[in-house]
Amino acid sequence: MGPYLAAVLNDERWRSPRLELIAAGMSNLTYVVTPDGGAPEDAVILRRPPTGAVLATAHDMAREHRVITALGPTPVPVPRTLHLCTDESVLGAPFYVMERVIGLHVVDELPPGYADEPARRRELAEGLIDVLADLHSVDHAAVGLGDFGRPEGFMARQVRRWTTQWEATRDRDRPDLDALAARLAETVPATQRTGIVHGDYRLDNCLLDPQTPGRIRAVLDWEMSTLGDPLADLGMLFVYWPQAGEDRPVALSPVTTLPGFPTRLQLAERYATRSGLDLADLAWYVAFAYFKFAAIVAGIVARSAAGAMAGKDTSGFAERIDPCIRLGRAALDDGAL
């Protein structure tokens, strides 16, 4: 690979690069690639599909490269793309290279001394929601993404897709989850605006500015992006946004329960102001997000029981499904966000 990078990046230092894997698993693989004798700030990022048999539609490097490249001139912060390689003889799979953005990656806790005041945490959350609204306001046709997806009937297809996924991988009989799927299919709201949907927008898929918590340096992990209903992103973000004083066993990180982080309702109000969208049906999208999350978790549980998740700790996953059903029903019944 070294000679190839040296040629396409026009720098002989890439002839003998150093590679460090920083993200693995079932998703796309991410490497930090540093040129021979180079400093950390000289490094670039390489993304490629996971090893083994994969579905090309789920790990399409050209598609991921395309959306990041298209968003480069927009207000949405993304890394600058440098090269796309579709010749599998180079690395055994398609891959692309982009600039390395230096920023903080927050998963389970904030770094010591970072956003340690409530006002700074609020700024962080507001920056996150503003970037999402900016993404959904991008004119996708104007940036060359007019054919990036099939927006017509997007949410109805999403309900069918995840219902099919649940039926194919159900861990056990769960009539309440079946009922939630049926209710969602019967009540799909009309889409207000077609936009670029990230597909997995949340705090830990962004890099934060080390000095300014309210500034998002880059949005990452675009492998599920498409054209569709923007409110699907907001609904899923709320699944990952627990707030102080509530017990949400489905939440993956407690960061947003810290003082200063706004509630989901406050986030929704800011998003509505920034995007201009009517959020009267937002509770439906939240309910769908919980259903989707439950279907994903049930699939993991079923695959684990079949021995297909060797080496991965899936303990406690099954206990997340019933709370998802409960929260999804509460969203449909009471409008709970």
N, C-alpha and C positions, 0 to 999 in steps of 0.2 A: 504493500500500500504506500510506503514511503515515497518511492519514485513517482507514483501517480500524483500524490499530493504536491510534491515539489513542482511537478509540471503544471497542474491546474491552478495552484496558488502562486506560481511564479517566484518561488523562493527555495533555494537549495537546502535550507535548514530543515525542511520537512522531509528530507530523504531518509532520516533515521529518527522518527518521532517516538515519543513516550506516550503510552495509552493508559488511562486509568478509568475503570468502569465505575460510574457513580449512580446508575439506576438500572436495575435488572428486574427479573421476574417475568410475568406473563405479558407485560407491556413492552413497548419498544425499548431497546437498549441505548443507553446514553453514555458516551465516553468523553473525558477531557483528553484532548490530544495536544501535546506540547512539542514544539520543534526542538531539534537537537541543540542543546546549549541555551535554550530559551527560558525566560522567566515566566512565572505563572500568568502574568498579564499578556503574554504572547500566545497563550493557548487558544484553541478553538474547541467547539463542541461537535461531535459526530453522533448522528442518530441512525440506527439501523433496526430492522425487525428482530424479534427474538429468534434464537436458534431453534432448529427443529421445524416440523411441519406447521405452517401458519396459514391463515386465510389472508390472501392478498388484500382483500377489501378492508380488513381490520388493521393492517399494518402497511398502508400504502405510503411509501416515502415521498413519491412525487406529489401526492395530494397534500401531505403535511407541509412539504417545502413550498407548494404553490400558495397555500393560504397565508403562511408567514411572510412570504415575499410580497404578496398583494397588500398586506396590512402595513408594510414598511412605511409608506408615506402618510398613513393615517394617524390620528391621535392615539391609537391603541399601541402600547409599548410592546414590541417584539424584537427578538434578536435579528441582526442583519444576516441574511443568508449569503453564503459564499460560493456554494457549488452543490449540484445534484448529480449523482452518478447512478445511472440505471443499468450499467454493465456489471452483471453479477460475477463476472470472472475476476474483478478487482478485489472484492471482499467476500464473495459468496452470497451476497444479497445487495439489493439497492441500498443506497445511503445518501445522506446529505450532510453538509458541513455548514455551520453557522458561527457567528462570532460568540465569544464567551462573555456573557453579561455578569459583572460582579454585583452580587446582591445577597441579601439574607433570605434563607429558605426556612420558613417557620412551619413546624409540624405540630409538636405536642406542647411547646412552651416558647415564650419569647426569650431571646438571649438576655443575660443579665445586663441591666442598664439601658435596654432598648425599649422605647415606648413604655417607660415605667411610670408615667403619669397618666391619669384618666383622659386628659385632653389629647395626649399624643395617641392613645389607643383609638379614640374616636376618629382622629384624623386618618389613622391607618385604615379603619373600616370604611370611612367615606371615600378615601382614595380607591379602595377596592371596588366599591359599588359604582363609583363614577366611571372607572375603566370599563366595567361591564355595560353600563348604559352607552358609553361611547362606541363600544363594539357593535351594539345592536342598532346604532344610528348610522353606521357606515353604509354608504350606497354600494352594495355588493356588485352591481352591474358596472358602476363607474370604475371600480378597482380590478375589473377583469374576472369577477367570480359569478357572473350571471348564470353560468351552467354548473355551479358547484354542488347542487343538490336538487331534490324534487320537493319544493316547499308545499305544493298542493296536497292537502290531506295529511300533512306531516304528523300532527298529533294523533290522529286516528291510526295511522300506520305504527306510530310508536307504541300505542296501547296494544295493538295486535302483536307487534313484535315481542314485547316483553311478556304478554300473556302466553304466547307460543313458547317463549323461553322457559317460563315457569312450568308450563305443562310438560315440557320435555325433560326437565331436571328436578321436578318436585321431590323434596326430601321425604315428605309424607303427606297424607291427606290434610289439607288446610282449607276447609270450606269458606272461612272468613276471607281468605285471600282471593279465592275464586269469586266471592261476592263483590269484593272491592274492584276486581278487574272488570266485572260485568257492569257495575255502576259507572266506572270511568268510561267504558265504551259507549254507554248510553247518553253521556252528558258532555261529550267533547265540545268545548267552546269554539267559537269562530276565531280564527287568527286575525289579529289586528294589523300586523306588519310582518312581512318576510324579512329576515335578517340573517346575519352570520351567527350561527349557534356554536359556541365553544364545545359543549357537550360534557364538560367536567370542570366547570369554573368554580374554584374555591381557593382559600388562602394558601394552601400548600402547593398549588400549581402556579404560584406567582413568586417572583423574586422582588424583595422589598429594598428600597434605598437604605443603605446603612446609616445615613445621617438624617434623612427626612422620612419618618414613618408614613406620612401621607402620600408619598410618591411610590408608585409601582414601577420598578425598573424594567420588568419583562413578564409577559404572560407566556407560560410554557404549556407543553403537552396538548398539541392541537390534533391528535390522531383521531378524535371522534367528531371533529368539527364538520359542519354541513350548513346548508340553507334550511331554515325552518322557522318555527315560532320562538322568538326570543325569550318568552316567559318560561320556557322549559329550563333555561339556564338559571333563572331567578328561583324557580321552585326547587331545583336541585341544590342550589347554594344554601337554601334554608335548612335542608336536611343536615348540612354540615355546620350549622350555626346555632349551637345551644346557647341559651342565655341564663344569666344568674337566677338561682332559685327554682330551677326545674330539674327533674330527673329524666334524662333522655339517654337511655342505654344504646341507642343507635348511633349517637354522635361519636365521631372518631377522634376528636380533639377538644379539650376543655378551654382552649385559649380564649374563645369569645365570651366566656363567662366572667372574665376579669372586669373589674370596675372600669368604666369608660367606654367599653364596647357597646354600641347601640343595640337595641332590640331588633328583632326581625321586622316588626311593624315600622320602626323608625327607618330601617334600611329600605323598606318598600316605599315609604313616603319620599325618600331622597331619590330613589330610582325613578319613581313616577315623574317627579319634577324634572329630572335630568333627561329622561327619555321621551316624555310626552305621552307615554302609553297609559291607558286606562287599566287599573288593576282590580276591577270589580270581580273578575274571575280568577284572581291569583290563587285562591284556596284550592281550586281544581288542580292547578299545576303543582301545588305542594302535595296534594293527595297522590297525584301521578308519580311524583318523585319518590314518595315513600313506597309506593307499589313497585316501582322499578328497583329501588334499593333492596326491597324484600326479595324480589325475584333473583337479583344478582347473588344475594347472600344464600338463598335456598340452593342455587346452582352450585355454589362453593361447597356447601354442606353435603350435597348429594355426591359431588365428585370426590370429596374427602372420604365419604363412607365407602366409595367404590375403589379407594386406594389410588386415585389419580392426582392427589395433592401431596405426594411424598416430600418430606422436608419442609412443609409449610405448616405453621401453627394455625389451625382453624378452631381451636378450642373457644367456646363461648359464642361462636358465630350464630348457631341456631337460636340462641336466646335473643337475638336482635330482631328476629322476624315478627313475632307477635307484637312488640311495641311499634313496629312499622305499620302493621295493619291497624292498630289502635289509633295511631296518629293520622294515618290516611283517612280513616273513617271520620275522625274528629274534624278534619279539614273539610270534608264533604258535608257533614251534618251541621257543624257549627261555624264554619268559616275560619277555623283556627289555623293560624300560621305557625 
